[in-house]
Amino acid sequence: MKGLSRIAALPRAARWLIATNGISALGAGMVMPFLWIYLTEVRHLPTWVPAATLAIQAFAAVFGGLAYGALLDRLPYNVVVPLANVNAGVGTLLFAFAGQAWVAVAAAVVFGFGISGVGTAVRAAYGATTSTDQRETAYSADYGVLNVAMGIGVILGGVFAALAFLSPVGRYFLMYAIDAATFFVMAVATVKVLPNRAHQAERKLAGAVRGTYRAVLRSPSLLALLAVLLLSALVSFGQFRAGLPGYLTQTGAITASGLSFAFAVNIILCAVVQFAVMPHLERFSRTLLVGASGVMFAACWVFVLLAGRHDGTTALVLATVAVILLSIGESLVVPLLTTLLNNAVSEDLRGRANALFSITLSTSAVIGPALAGALLSFGTGAVFVVVMIVLSAVATLLVLSLRRTLPAEQAEPAPETVDEMESAA
């Protein structure tokens, strides 16, 4: 109840962002697991097409994040957030017409560019429309809603993929069309509620000097936060669908059904932590909590190592403990690091800082599976697990070293900033 009351106390713009971003996540969940199947088994394209599509999409996301980050520091939020959503919506809609390889590649370029912009723009908009002490609530609620909505979307996607009254192509066309519609809904909704002018007061104070990516990269604290994010994501998000199942299945510890159970535990716990646990952790500093998440990641991989040395029920229990630790840790990392980043950055750099945040997350999704593929063959996977434990420890030490250099975590914001953003909505 405490969590819900804190969400209800958020500014109208933030609450609207949470709701519409959740709708968008539901559409994303419908199509997320099926791209490879759709392109190869439904569209009958060669296997290099989905492989190239995913790689190109990740590559385009880097440029999309950089471009939208720069736009956010120049244009109003009610222009950039809808623009990014329309961009992503057009991209996912193109997949519905991907009967040829070049169409799939074009869709990947457009969608990758746009979806990175959506993540960047939404994170920056939360930071701009909430006060310092509200941001953690906004980012936590957003993360929790995204996990729940995406999980529901995956279930709905399975139902739509099995519809008997449509052809296989028709089923997936409908799914991608629904996904596109959710982006368009968010685009229309955010035009109405987000500020219609960019943080003018702070620009006047700064002498109308526009920020640059170089300014973000010159800040040791911001660079360290991004490094903590990269390491944390690398050992958690980056491995949950790659290294963790790869190690446990290659050792014969658990079966496919065991993996399904682990994925279900992950989705449920991520939602529970955000809505039931996070509101009660406010007495602790954010850096301390992120450091604790690194300890949980290290402990997770210890249990993964132990699970790989057993089989049957014992292995499943050990693997479940590992997933519980990983789920709690990852539920802390993104909301807290996003809050720390947005509290530490000035308004004229908010867009670019959040762009680098999005790009760092995307980079971890590429490096993680690659690292797992390179290391799992050594020492029956034990070398890989040890590397994950070491990286988790480094992330903990790095974030704890920032406790004295980051801005006061409970400091009150300049009231005119939040008030002005609200009045401009």
C-alpha positions, -999 to +999 in steps of 0.1 A: +000+000+000+029+023+008+043+018-027+009+026-043+004+057-023+038+070-033+030+063-070-003+081-066+016+111-052+038+114-084+031+143-108+004+136-134+030+135-162+050+108-145+020+087-137+008+090-173+043+079-185+042+048-163+007+038-176+015+044-213+049+028-211+033-002-196+009-005-225+038-002-249+057-030-229+027-053-233+028-049-271+066-055-270+061-087-250+037-100-276+064-101-304+097-102-284+102-140-283+090-147-318+112-127-343+134-157-352+105-180-356+085-155-376+112-147-401+124-183-406+093-205-402+066-181-412+083-159-438+107-187-448+137-165-449+172-180-444+186-181-409+212-153-416+183-128-419+171-129-382+207-131-370+216-100-391+184-083-381+191-086-344+227-074-349+217-044-370+189-035-346+214-034-317+238-013-339+211+011-349+201+015-312+234+030-304+230+058-330+193+062-320+202+067-284+228+093-292+205+112-316+175+113-293+197+122-263+209+153-282+173+162-293+161+159-256+186+186-246+173+209-274+136+203-278+106+200-255+097+166-240+063+166-256+080+166-290+108+142-285+090+114-266+061+112-291+086+113-320+106+084-306+074+064-301+063+070-337+097+060-349+096+027-329+060+021-340+068+025-377+098+002-372+079-027-356+051-023-381+076-028-409+083-062-395+047-071-403+055-067-440+089-085-438+084-110-466+119-102-480+152-099-464+157-062-472+124-053-456+135-071-423+168-053-424+151-019-430+127-027-401+156-035-378+173-001-387+141+019-381+130+000-350+165-001-334+169+036-339+135+043-324+133+019-295+166+032-281+151+067-284+120+057-265+141+043-235+163+074-235+134+099-238+112+082-211+140+080-186+149+117-192+112+127-190+109+110-156+139+129-144+126+162-156+090+159-143+097+146-108+116+160-078+147+145-064+129+125-037+102+112-062+125+099-089+133+066-072+095+059-069+090+068-106+118+046-119+109+017-096+072+018-106+082+020-143+105-010-140+079-031-121+051-022-146+074-030-175+082-065-162+045-073-154+032-059-187+059-077-208+052-110-190+015-106-199+024-097-234+045-128-238+015-149-228-008-130-251+017-134-279+016-172-275-022-171-277-022-149-308+004-171-325-020-201-322-051-184-335-068-209-358-089-184-379-059-166-393-030-178-415+004-178-399+014-146-417-019-130-407-013-139-370+021-123-369+009-093-389-018-087-363+008-091-334+032-066-350+003-042-358-008-043-321+027-037-310+029-006-333-004+006-321+008+007-285+037+030-295+013+053-314-010+054-283+019+065-261+029+091-287-005+107-287-009+105-249+025+121-242+019+151-264-009+161-241+008+156-207+045+163-210+060+198-208+056+218-240+088+237-235+123+226-225+138+235-191+141+272-199+149+284-164+180+264-160+192+272-195+190+309-186+210+303-155+236+284-176+238+313-201+220+293-228+251+270-232+240+237-247+254+205-233+276+180-252+284+143-248+319+154-240+306+172-209+290+140-197+321+120-203+342+145-185+324+138-153+342+111-133+311+104-112+288+099-142+314+077-159+317+056-128+279+052-126+279+041-162+307+016-155+287+002-125+257-002-148+277-020-175+293-044-150+260-050-132+240-055-164+267-078-177+265-102-149+227-101-146+205-090-176+233-099-200+235-135-187+200-145-177+192-157-212+227-167-221+254-177-196+232-188-168+210-213-188+241-222-209+261-232-179+233-251-161+222-270-192+257-279-205+264-295-171+231-313-172+220-296-139+185-286-150+162-292-179+142-269-201+112-271-177+135-260-149+146-230-170+109-221-175+104-222-138+134-199-133+121-174-158+087-173-141+104-167-107+124-138-122+093-121-136+073-124-104+101-113-081+110-083-102+074-070-098+072-079-060+105-061-053+094-029-070+059-026-055+063-043-021+100-041-011+115-009-026+092+015-006+107+001+026+143+005+016+143+043+015+162+045+049+192+031+031+215+051+008+211+042-029+248+036-033+247+011-005+217-007-020+234-009-054+265-022-037+243-049-020+230-059-054+266-066-065+270-088-035+238-106-045+251-111-080+283-126-067+263-149-044+240-158-073+269-171-093+283-190-064+249-209-062+250-213-100+284-229-096+271-253-069+240-261-089+262-271-119+279-297-097+246-314-089+215-326-107+178-333-100+160-316-072+192-304-055+203-286-086+169-271-092+168-257-056+203-243-059+195-227-093+162-213-079+182-196-050+206-182-076+177-168-097+161-153-066+193-135-057+198-123-093+162-111-096+163-091-064+197-076-074+186-066-109+154-051-095+175-027-075+202-018-100+183-001-129+159+021-108+185+031-083+213+038-109+188+057-130+179+078-100+215+084-091+223+094-126+194+119-130+201+134-095+238+139-105+232+155-139+223+190-148+191+197-168+210+207-199+228+173-200+199+151-189+190+138-224+226+129-233+232+113-199+202+091-203+212+083-238+245+069-226+226+050-199+204+033-226+234+026-248+253+010-219+223-013-212+222-023-249+260-029-249+257-053-220+231-072-240+257-077-267+288-083-246+271-106-222+262-135-246+295-130-264+314-134-232+294-164-222+301-180-256+338-174-253+343-187-217+317-215-212+340-240-230+368-235-204+369-256-173+334-269-180+321-234-175+337-228-141+360-201-156+330-182-168+313-183-134+344-171-116+347-142-140+311-133-132+318-133-095+349-111-099+330-086-121+302-085-095+327-077-068+343-049-089+309-033-094+302-033-057+336-017-048+332+009-076+297+021-065+307+022-028+337+044-038+312+070-051+293+075-018+312+107-010+314+121-045+278+119-057+254+147-048+235+143-015+211+115-022+182+130-002+188+167-012+157+186-021+155+199-057+154+235-068+116+239-064+112+261-095+125+233-118+098+208-110+070+233-105+078+249-138+078+216-156+044+208-141+029+241-150+041+237-186+023+204-189 
